[in-house]
Amino acid sequence: MPDRELMDIGPDNSLLILDDDEPFRRRLARAMDKRGFATTDLETVAAGRAFCTATPPAYAVVDLRLEDGSGLDVVELLRDKRPESRIIMLTGYGAIATAVAAVKIGATDYLSKPADANDVTSALLALPGDLPPPPENPMSADRVRWEHIQRVFELCDRNVSETARRLNMHRRTLQRILAKRSPR
């Protein structure tokens, strides 16, 4: 995305990378250091919360699912401590429902793994109102269906019976769909 205009990092270049995938976290931290950020990489919600409470960073890249909880908790805390921070939610479990939840509580953007340092930098430094380019390969019909089911499931507070009722679907059928990986 070299044709997109990016804002400057600014005087505060502090960046939190919170991810429980150690090789990915270390590789991203090294790449972001080379781009001018002062990175701190952590792997748990507890460590992320403690860090954001003590020294809220200007930028953050937070994984959605961590071993000890949800990265959404850290996003919410960081947004309270430093409202102007730029926060990217990063996950291997990309779903529209979680993207909406992340943005509602304060994430600036949402990226699905695998994302590289260029994707993260572009998302962190994108100008407000700048729209990302359209996807190279849009979602399949099966993926759109799966995303819709996930959204309704999240709106029903992950209650299978209520979700099945709202989707006019048998509960066991819904359970089978939810147990499978997302379609491509």
C-alpha positions in Angstrom: 0.0 0.0 0.0 2.7 2.5 -0.9 0.2 4.9 -2.5 -1.6 5.6 0.8 -0.6 8.7 2.7 0.5 8.0 6.3 0.8 10.4 9.2 4.1 10.8 11.1 4.8 8.6 14.1 5.1 11.8 16.2 7.2 12.6 19.3 5.7 9.7 21.3 6.7 6.5 19.5 5.7 4.1 22.2 4.2 0.9 20.9 2.7 -2.1 22.8 2.6 -5.4 21.0 0.5 -7.9 23.0 0.4 -11.4 21.5 0.8 -14.9 22.9 2.5 -16.2 19.7 6.1 -15.6 20.7 7.9 -15.9 17.3 5.3 -13.6 15.7 5.5 -11.1 18.5 9.3 -10.9 18.5 9.5 -10.7 14.7 6.9 -7.9 14.6 8.6 -6.0 17.5 12.0 -6.1 15.6 10.3 -4.9 12.4 8.4 -2.1 14.2 11.6 -1.0 16.0 13.3 -0.6 12.5 10.4 1.6 11.5 11.0 4.0 14.4 8.7 2.7 17.1 9.9 2.1 20.7 8.3 -1.3 21.2 7.4 -3.2 24.3 6.2 -6.8 23.6 4.1 -8.7 26.1 2.2 -12.0 26.0 -0.7 -11.9 28.6 -3.7 -9.8 29.3 -2.5 -9.3 32.9 0.9 -7.9 31.7 -0.8 -5.7 29.1 -3.2 -4.3 31.7 -0.4 -3.6 34.1 1.7 -1.9 31.4 -1.2 0.2 30.1 -2.1 1.3 33.6 1.5 2.4 34.4 2.6 3.8 31.0 -0.2 3.9 28.4 1.5 3.8 25.0 0.7 6.0 22.0 0.2 2.9 19.8 -0.8 -0.7 20.4 -1.2 -3.9 18.5 -3.4 -6.3 20.5 -4.2 -9.9 19.8 -7.9 -10.8 20.4 -7.4 -14.2 22.0 -4.7 -14.6 24.6 -4.0 -17.5 26.9 -5.4 -15.6 30.0 -8.3 -13.8 28.4 -9.5 -11.4 25.7 -7.4 -8.6 24.3 -10.6 -6.5 24.2 -10.0 -5.9 28.0 -6.7 -4.3 27.3 -8.1 -2.2 24.4 -10.8 -0.9 26.7 -8.4 -0.1 29.5 -5.9 1.7 27.1 -8.8 3.7 25.6 -9.7 4.9 29.1 -6.1 5.7 30.1 -5.1 7.4 26.8 -8.1 8.3 24.5 -5.9 9.5 21.6 -3.9 6.2 21.3 -4.0 4.3 18.0 -5.0 0.7 18.7 -5.0 -2.2 16.2 -6.8 -5.4 17.0 -5.0 -8.4 15.5 -6.4 -11.9 15.4 -6.3 -15.2 13.7 -10.0 -15.6 14.4 -11.3 -12.9 12.1 -15.1 -12.4 12.3 -17.2 -9.3 11.6 -18.7 -9.5 15.1 -15.4 -9.3 16.9 -14.2 -6.5 14.6 -17.4 -4.5 15.4 -16.9 -5.2 19.1 -13.2 -4.1 18.9 -14.0 -0.9 17.1 -16.9 -0.1 19.4 -14.7 -0.2 22.5 -12.0 1.8 21.0 -9.8 0.0 18.5 -8.7 2.1 15.5 -8.6 -0.8 13.1 -8.8 -4.5 12.9 -6.5 -6.9 11.0 -6.6 -10.6 10.5 -3.5 -12.7 10.8 -1.4 -13.3 8.9 -0.5 -9.6 8.9 3.0 -8.3 8.3 4.8 -5.2 9.6 3.8 -3.2 6.5 0.1 -4.0 7.2 0.4 -3.0 10.9 2.3 0.2 10.1 -0.2 1.2 7.5 -3.1 0.6 9.9 -1.4 2.4 12.8 -0.4 5.5 10.8 -3.4 5.7 8.4 -4.9 9.2 8.2 -8.3 9.5 9.9 -11.1 8.7 7.4 -8.6 7.0 5.1 -10.3 3.9 3.7 -8.3 0.7 3.1 -8.1 -0.6 -0.5 -10.8 -3.2 -1.5 -9.8 -6.8 -0.9 -7.9 -8.7 -3.5 -10.1 -11.7 -3.1 -13.5 -11.0 -1.5 -15.3 -13.4 0.9 -17.0 -16.5 -0.5 -20.7 -17.0 0.1 -19.9 -19.7 2.7 -17.7 -17.2 4.5 -20.4 -14.5 4.4 -22.9 -17.0 5.9 -20.4 -18.0 8.6 -19.7 -14.3 9.4 -23.5 -13.6 9.8 -23.9 -16.6 12.1 -20.9 -15.4 14.2 -22.4 -11.9 14.4 -25.8 -13.2 15.6 -24.0 -15.6 18.1 -22.0 -12.6 19.6 -25.2 -10.5 19.7 -26.9 -13.3 21.7 -24.0 -13.3 24.2 -22.7 -16.6 22.8 -26.0 -18.4 23.7 -26.4 -21.3 21.3 -30.1 -21.8 21.9 -31.1 -18.1 21.5 -28.9 -17.8 18.4 -30.5 -20.9 16.8 -34.0 -19.5 17.6 -33.1 -16.2 16.0 -31.6 -17.8 12.9 -34.5 -20.2 12.6 -32.1 -23.1 12.7 -31.9 -26.3 14.7 -29.6 -26.0 17.8 -27.5 -29.0 16.9 -27.0 -27.8 13.3 -25.8 -24.5 14.8 -23.5 -26.3 17.2 -21.9 -28.2 14.3 -21.4 -25.0 12.3 -19.8 -23.2 15.3 -17.5 -26.1 16.0 -16.0 -25.9 12.5 -13.2 -23.5 11.4 -14.3 -20.6 9.3 -14.5 -21.2 5.6 -12.1 -19.3 3.3 
